[in-house]
Amino acid sequence: MVDLHHKNYRWEMSELVVKDNALINASYNLDLTEQRLILLAIVEARESGKGINANDPLNIHAESYINQFGVHRNTAYQALKDACDDLFARQFSYQSLSEKGNIQHHKSRWVSEVIYVEQEAVVKLIFAPAIIPLITRLEKHFTSYELEQVSQLKSAYAVRLYEILIAWRSTGKTPVIGLDDFKKQIGINEGDYKRIDVLKSRVLEPSIKQINEHTDIIVSVEQHKTGRSVTGFSFRFKQKPQPKVERKIDPKRDPNTPDFFVEMTDAQRHLFAHKLSELPEVGSEYAEIGESAEDFTKRLADMLLEPKKFRMFYPLLEQLGFGSKKIQSAPIKQVDEPKFLDFPNMQINRISYGMSRDKKFNHLKQESESPDDFMQRLRIMLKDPKQQIQFYDYLKSQK
């Protein structure tokens, strides 16, 4: 029996920013200070336990802004004051699917109220009602990252590009993004940067350079042409190697506990997190009250990034097929690594129908959701590379 009980264990969500991918893919053009305010507000909501609602303001202190982004005090005060003047007028747009499967076009403000208290050097934000479910819900698509990753980025374009990229972290590559869509998603005003060479030299290349230098990923870009004209871009990226940290040996450490860390690929993390989430001993010990199966799986995947927690789960990972009994320090490649399975629409319909009627997948069904609505949602999940991974074993058997 594997002992997973750690009385002192607590999963820390240090400065974690969570945004719904509908928001990540939204078209908006906040400047750098405004983006930073929004990110700090999201962190404040999560770390304080206040959450986000349409009534209570979230406080962003100038001191937090200074410490997080390393700017001069006087610069911070003026930047926050100016951002308050502009943020209220900012809008963003996004798309969603109606109950009948039709595309809905939305437009909303970011905030319904913004207050600057000069004597206290604090900004108070109340998010607009339309944006609250996009930030707070952790269902279907979501992207999470530590604020630290974007703290050193000096351009709003770089922050936006980073957010867009990590929505595809599980695959390490994006689909081709059309030129017009790319400009909208990264926040370029209509009519700006019409020449592709100027777009690349002033927006794309500097953003990639900043991301490669200051975040946890390395990015490359490929341009796509129709004839001689550039019509879009696609991106590939990979996780930077984790720096090796010298660890002191704990005299109380169980000598039978493996003192090693095997770096898993993103695809392996998500696959084995899903398998771990189905084990009763893991669920009873680590699942939080009211947490959905999808959220729990995603949280376990994040835990597997940490050496200490990886070692804690290793005996179970080994039982589930990861690695070998012979402990090695090199990455283990013995697992059939999950890849995106591209099914034709007719087969997707058949598979999603079967899954919607299979009790095995009842934990994914939302309260009061009809079988047909559940089937429609499963179809969307099966077409999404990031979400499809959790069903890899099942789908492989359907090939």
C-alpha positions as CSV (number, residue, x, y, z in Angstrom):
1,M,0.0,0.0,0.0
2,V,1.5,3.3,-1.0
3,D,1.4,6.0,1.7
4,L,0.3,9.3,0.1
5,H,-0.6,11.0,3.3
6,H,1.6,14.0,3.9
7,K,0.2,16.1,6.8
8,N,2.4,19.1,6.0
9,Y,1.5,19.0,2.3
10,R,-0.3,22.0,0.8
11,W,-0.5,22.7,-2.9
12,E,0.4,26.4,-3.3
13,M,-1.1,28.4,-6.1
14,S,1.7,31.0,-6.0
15,E,0.6,33.9,-8.1
16,L,-1.3,31.7,-10.5
17,V,-3.2,33.5,-13.2
18,V,-6.1,31.5,-14.7
19,K,-7.9,32.8,-17.8
20,D,-10.5,31.0,-19.9
21,N,-9.2,30.4,-23.4
22,A,-12.2,32.3,-24.8
23,L,-10.5,35.3,-23.1
24,I,-7.0,34.3,-24.2
25,N,-8.3,34.2,-27.8
26,A,-10.3,37.4,-27.4
27,S,-9.5,40.4,-29.6
28,Y,-8.4,43.3,-27.4
29,N,-5.6,45.9,-27.2
30,L,-4.8,46.7,-23.6
31,D,-1.5,48.4,-23.2
32,L,1.2,46.9,-21.0
33,T,0.2,48.7,-17.8
34,E,-3.4,47.8,-18.2
35,Q,-2.6,44.1,-18.9
36,R,-0.4,44.1,-15.7
37,L,-3.3,45.6,-13.7
38,I,-5.7,42.9,-14.9
39,L,-3.2,40.1,-14.1
40,L,-2.5,41.5,-10.6
41,A,-6.3,41.7,-10.0
42,I,-6.7,38.1,-11.0
43,V,-3.9,37.0,-8.6
44,E,-5.3,39.2,-5.8
45,A,-8.7,37.5,-6.2
46,R,-7.3,34.0,-6.0
47,E,-4.7,34.6,-3.2
48,S,-7.0,36.6,-1.0
49,G,-9.8,34.1,-1.3
50,K,-12.2,36.9,-2.3
51,G,-12.9,35.5,-5.7
52,I,-14.2,37.7,-8.5
53,N,-17.7,39.1,-8.6
54,A,-19.6,42.1,-10.0
55,N,-19.9,43.9,-6.6
56,D,-16.7,43.8,-4.6
57,P,-13.6,45.7,-5.7
58,L,-10.2,44.1,-5.9
59,N,-7.3,46.2,-4.6
60,I,-4.0,46.5,-6.5
61,H,-1.4,48.4,-4.5
62,A,1.4,50.4,-6.2
63,E,3.8,48.4,-4.0
64,S,2.7,45.1,-5.5
65,Y,3.1,46.6,-9.0
66,I,6.6,47.9,-8.1
67,N,7.8,44.6,-6.6
68,Q,6.3,42.4,-9.3
69,F,7.4,44.3,-12.3
70,G,10.6,46.0,-11.1
71,V,9.6,49.6,-12.1
72,H,10.6,52.8,-10.4
73,R,8.2,54.1,-7.7
74,N,7.3,57.4,-9.4
75,T,6.9,55.6,-12.7
76,A,4.5,53.1,-11.1
77,Y,2.3,55.8,-9.5
78,Q,1.9,57.7,-12.8
79,A,1.4,54.5,-14.8
80,L,-1.4,53.3,-12.4
81,K,-3.1,56.7,-12.5
82,D,-3.0,56.9,-16.3
83,A,-4.2,53.3,-16.6
84,C,-7.3,54.1,-14.5
85,D,-8.2,56.8,-17.0
86,D,-8.0,54.4,-20.0
87,L,-9.0,51.0,-18.6
88,F,-12.7,51.9,-18.1
89,A,-13.1,52.7,-21.8
90,R,-11.4,49.5,-23.0
91,Q,-13.5,46.8,-24.7
92,F,-12.8,43.3,-25.8
93,S,-14.5,40.8,-28.1
94,Y,-14.8,37.0,-28.2
95,Q,-16.8,34.2,-29.7
96,S,-18.8,31.4,-28.2
97,L,-21.2,28.7,-29.3
98,S,-24.9,29.0,-28.8
99,E,-27.0,26.1,-27.5
100,K,-27.8,25.4,-31.2
101,G,-24.1,25.3,-32.1
102,N,-24.0,28.7,-33.8
103,I,-21.2,31.2,-33.4
104,Q,-22.1,34.1,-31.0
105,H,-20.1,37.4,-31.2
106,H,-19.7,39.2,-27.9
107,K,-18.4,42.6,-27.0
108,S,-17.8,43.7,-23.4
109,R,-15.9,46.1,-21.2
110,W,-13.2,44.8,-18.9
111,V,-14.3,46.7,-15.8
112,S,-17.6,48.2,-14.7
113,E,-15.8,50.5,-12.2
114,V,-12.2,51.6,-11.6
115,I,-11.1,53.8,-8.6
116,Y,-7.7,55.3,-7.9
117,V,-7.0,56.5,-4.4
118,E,-4.0,58.8,-4.8
119,Q,-3.2,59.1,-1.1
120,E,-3.1,55.3,-0.7
121,A,-1.5,54.6,-4.1
122,V,-4.1,51.9,-4.7
123,V,-6.3,51.0,-7.6
124,K,-9.7,49.4,-7.0
125,L,-11.2,47.4,-9.9
126,I,-14.6,45.8,-10.3
127,F,-14.8,43.5,-13.3
128,A,-17.7,43.8,-15.7
129,P,-20.3,41.0,-15.3
130,A,-19.6,39.5,-18.7
131,I,-15.9,38.9,-18.0
132,I,-16.4,37.2,-14.6
133,P,-17.4,33.7,-15.8
134,L,-14.5,33.8,-18.3
135,I,-12.0,34.4,-15.6
136,T,-13.4,32.3,-12.8
137,R,-14.7,29.2,-14.4
138,L,-12.2,26.3,-14.7
139,E,-14.0,24.1,-17.2
140,K,-13.5,23.1,-20.8
141,H,-10.6,25.2,-22.0
142,F,-8.3,27.1,-19.6
143,T,-4.8,28.4,-19.5
144,S,-2.9,28.8,-16.2
145,Y,0.6,30.3,-15.6
146,E,2.5,31.9,-12.9
147,L,2.7,35.7,-13.1
148,E,6.4,35.4,-12.8
149,Q,6.6,34.2,-16.4
150,V,5.4,37.5,-17.8
151,S,6.8,39.9,-15.2
152,Q,9.9,40.6,-17.2
153,L,8.1,41.1,-20.6
154,K,8.3,44.7,-21.6
155,S,5.7,44.8,-24.3
156,A,2.0,44.1,-24.4
157,Y,2.5,42.2,-27.6
158,A,4.9,39.8,-25.9
159,V,2.5,39.2,-23.0
160,R,-0.3,38.5,-25.5
161,L,1.8,36.2,-27.6
162,Y,2.9,34.2,-24.5
163,E,-0.7,33.8,-23.4
164,I,-1.8,32.6,-26.9
165,L,1.1,30.1,-27.1
166,I,0.7,28.4,-23.7
167,A,-3.0,27.7,-24.5
168,W,-1.3,25.0,-26.7
169,R,1.2,23.9,-24.1
170,S,0.1,20.2,-24.4
171,T,1.0,20.0,-28.1
172,G,3.9,22.5,-28.2
173,K,2.7,24.0,-31.4
174,T,-0.2,26.2,-32.6
175,P,-2.3,25.8,-35.7
176,V,-1.8,28.3,-38.5
177,I,-3.2,31.6,-37.3
178,G,-4.4,33.8,-40.2
179,L,-2.7,37.2,-40.5
180,D,-5.8,39.2,-39.7
181,D,-6.7,36.9,-36.8
182,F,-3.1,37.2,-35.5
183,K,-3.2,41.0,-35.5
184,K,-6.6,41.0,-33.6
185,Q,-5.5,38.4,-31.0
186,I,-2.2,40.2,-30.3
187,G,-3.9,43.6,-30.0
188,I,-2.8,45.4,-33.1
189,N,-5.1,48.3,-34.1
190,E,-6.8,48.0,-37.5
191,G,-4.6,49.7,-40.1
192,D,-1.4,49.4,-38.1
193,Y,1.6,47.4,-39.4
194,K,0.3,46.8,-42.9
195,R,3.7,45.9,-44.2
196,I,4.7,42.4,-43.2
197,D,8.4,43.3,-42.7
198,V,7.5,46.1,-40.3
199,L,5.1,43.7,-38.4
200,K,7.9,41.2,-38.0
201,S,10.7,43.6,-37.1
202,R,8.7,45.7,-34.6
203,V,6.2,43.2,-33.1
204,L,6.8,39.6,-33.8
205,E,10.6,39.3,-33.6
206,P,11.0,41.5,-30.4
207,S,8.1,39.6,-28.7
208,I,9.7,36.2,-29.5
209,K,13.1,37.5,-28.3
210,Q,11.6,38.6,-24.9
211,I,9.7,35.3,-24.5
212,N,12.8,33.3,-25.2
213,E,14.9,35.3,-22.8
214,H,12.5,35.8,-19.9
215,T,9.9,33.0,-19.7
216,D,9.9,29.2,-19.3
217,I,9.5,28.4,-23.1
218,I,11.6,28.7,-26.3
219,V,9.6,29.8,-29.3
220,S,10.1,29.6,-33.1
221,V,7.8,31.0,-35.8
222,E,7.0,29.8,-39.3
223,Q,5.3,32.1,-41.8
224,H,2.8,30.8,-44.3
225,K,2.3,32.2,-47.8
226,T,-0.3,32.1,-50.5
227,G,1.6,32.9,-53.6
228,R,4.1,35.6,-52.5
229,S,2.0,37.1,-49.8
230,V,2.3,36.1,-46.1
231,T,-1.1,35.0,-44.9
232,G,-0.4,33.6,-41.5
233,F,1.9,32.3,-38.8
234,S,2.3,29.1,-36.8
235,F,4.5,28.7,-33.7
236,R,6.4,25.8,-32.1
237,F,7.7,26.0,-28.6
238,K,9.3,23.8,-26.0
239,Q,9.8,24.0,-22.2
240,K,13.1,25.2,-21.1
241,P,15.1,22.6,-19.1
242,Q,14.5,23.0,-15.3
243,P,17.7,24.1,-13.6
244,K,19.2,21.5,-11.3
245,V,19.0,22.4,-7.7
246,E,21.4,21.0,-5.1
247,R,19.2,19.4,-2.4
248,K,20.3,18.6,1.1
249,I,19.5,15.0,2.2
250,D,16.8,15.0,4.8
251,P,18.0,12.7,7.7
252,K,14.3,11.8,8.2
253,R,13.9,10.8,4.6
254,D,12.6,7.3,3.9
255,P,15.6,5.4,2.4
256,N,13.1,3.5,0.2
257,T,11.9,6.7,-1.4
258,P,13.6,7.3,-4.8
259,D,15.7,10.4,-4.7
260,F,15.3,11.4,-8.3
261,F,13.2,13.4,-10.7
262,V,12.2,12.2,-14.2
263,E,11.2,15.1,-16.4
264,M,7.9,14.1,-18.1
265,T,6.7,15.6,-21.4
266,D,3.6,17.7,-21.2
267,A,1.6,15.0,-23.0
268,Q,2.8,12.4,-20.4
269,R,1.9,14.7,-17.5
270,H,-1.7,15.2,-18.7
271,L,-2.1,11.5,-19.6
272,F,-0.8,10.2,-16.2
273,A,-2.6,13.0,-14.3
274,H,-5.8,11.7,-15.7
275,K,-4.9,8.1,-14.7
276,L,-4.0,9.2,-11.2
277,S,-7.2,11.2,-10.8
278,E,-9.2,7.9,-11.3
279,L,-7.4,6.2,-8.4
280,P,-9.6,6.2,-5.2
281,E,-6.6,6.7,-2.9
282,V,-5.5,9.8,-4.8
283,G,-9.0,11.2,-5.1
284,S,-9.8,10.8,-1.4
285,E,-6.5,12.4,-0.4
286,Y,-6.1,15.3,-2.8
287,A,-9.3,16.2,-4.5
288,E,-11.0,19.3,-3.1
289,I,-14.6,19.6,-2.2
290,G,-16.7,20.8,-5.2
291,E,-13.7,20.4,-7.6
292,S,-14.7,18.9,-11.0
293,A,-12.8,15.9,-12.4
294,E,-11.3,18.0,-15.1
295,D,-10.0,20.6,-12.7
296,F,-8.5,17.9,-10.4
297,T,-6.8,16.3,-13.4
298,K,-5.3,19.6,-14.5
299,R,-4.1,20.3,-10.9
300,L,-2.4,16.9,-10.7
301,A,-0.7,17.6,-14.0
302,D,0.8,20.8,-12.5
303,M,1.8,18.9,-9.4
304,L,3.8,16.5,-11.5
305,L,6.1,19.4,-12.6
306,E,7.5,19.6,-9.1
307,P,10.3,17.1,-8.2
308,K,9.0,16.6,-4.6
309,K,5.5,15.8,-5.7
310,F,6.7,13.7,-8.6
311,R,8.7,11.5,-6.3
312,M,5.7,11.2,-4.0
313,F,3.5,9.9,-6.8
314,Y,6.2,7.8,-8.5
315,P,5.2,4.4,-7.0
316,L,1.7,4.9,-8.4
317,L,3.0,6.2,-11.7
318,E,5.1,3.1,-12.0
319,Q,2.0,1.0,-11.4
320,L,0.2,2.9,-14.1
321,G,2.9,2.1,-16.7
322,F,5.3,5.0,-16.5
323,G,9.0,4.2,-16.5
324,S,10.6,1.0,-15.3
325,K,11.5,-0.5,-11.9
326,K,15.1,0.4,-12.6
327,I,15.5,4.0,-11.5
328,Q,17.3,6.2,-14.0
329,S,18.1,9.9,-14.0
330,A,17.4,10.3,-17.7
331,P,13.9,10.9,-19.0
332,I,12.0,7.7,-19.5
333,K,10.7,7.2,-23.0
334,Q,9.1,3.8,-22.5
335,V,5.6,5.2,-22.4
336,D,3.5,5.2,-25.6
337,E,3.4,9.0,-25.6
338,P,-0.1,10.3,-26.5
339,K,-0.5,12.3,-29.7
340,F,-3.5,14.0,-31.2
341,L,-5.8,11.5,-32.9
342,D,-7.4,13.1,-35.9
343,F,-10.8,11.4,-36.5
344,P,-13.2,12.1,-39.3
345,N,-16.4,13.9,-38.3
346,M,-18.5,10.9,-38.7
347,Q,-16.3,8.9,-36.4
348,I,-16.2,11.8,-33.9
349,N,-20.0,11.7,-33.9
350,R,-20.1,8.0,-33.2
351,I,-17.5,8.1,-30.5
352,S,-19.0,11.1,-28.7
353,Y,-22.4,9.4,-28.8
354,G,-21.0,6.3,-27.2
355,M,-19.2,8.3,-24.5
356,S,-22.3,10.3,-23.7
357,R,-24.1,7.1,-22.9
358,D,-21.2,5.4,-21.1
359,K,-21.3,5.5,-17.3
360,K,-17.5,5.7,-17.3
361,F,-17.7,9.3,-18.4
362,N,-20.6,10.4,-16.2
363,H,-18.2,12.4,-14.0
364,L,-17.7,14.8,-16.9
365,K,-21.4,15.5,-17.3
366,Q,-22.7,18.8,-15.9
367,E,-25.7,19.1,-13.7
368,S,-29.0,19.0,-15.6
369,E,-27.1,18.5,-18.9
370,S,-29.1,16.5,-21.4
371,P,-27.4,13.5,-23.2
372,D,-27.5,15.5,-26.5
373,D,-25.9,18.6,-25.0
374,F,-23.3,16.3,-23.3
375,M,-22.6,14.6,-26.6
376,Q,-22.1,18.0,-28.3
377,R,-19.7,19.1,-25.6
378,L,-17.7,15.9,-25.9
379,R,-17.4,16.5,-29.7
380,I,-15.8,19.8,-29.0
381,M,-13.4,18.2,-26.5
382,L,-12.4,15.4,-28.9
383,K,-11.4,18.0,-31.5
384,D,-9.3,20.0,-29.1
385,P,-5.7,18.6,-28.8
386,K,-5.3,19.8,-25.3
387,Q,-8.5,18.2,-24.0
388,Q,-8.3,15.0,-26.1
389,I,-5.3,13.8,-24.2
390,Q,-7.3,12.7,-21.2
391,F,-9.2,10.2,-23.4
392,Y,-6.1,8.9,-25.2
393,D,-6.4,5.3,-24.0
394,Y,-10.1,5.1,-24.8
395,L,-9.7,6.8,-28.2
396,K,-6.7,4.6,-29.2
397,S,-9.0,1.6,-28.8
398,Q,-11.5,3.2,-31.2
399,K,-8.9,3.6,-34.0
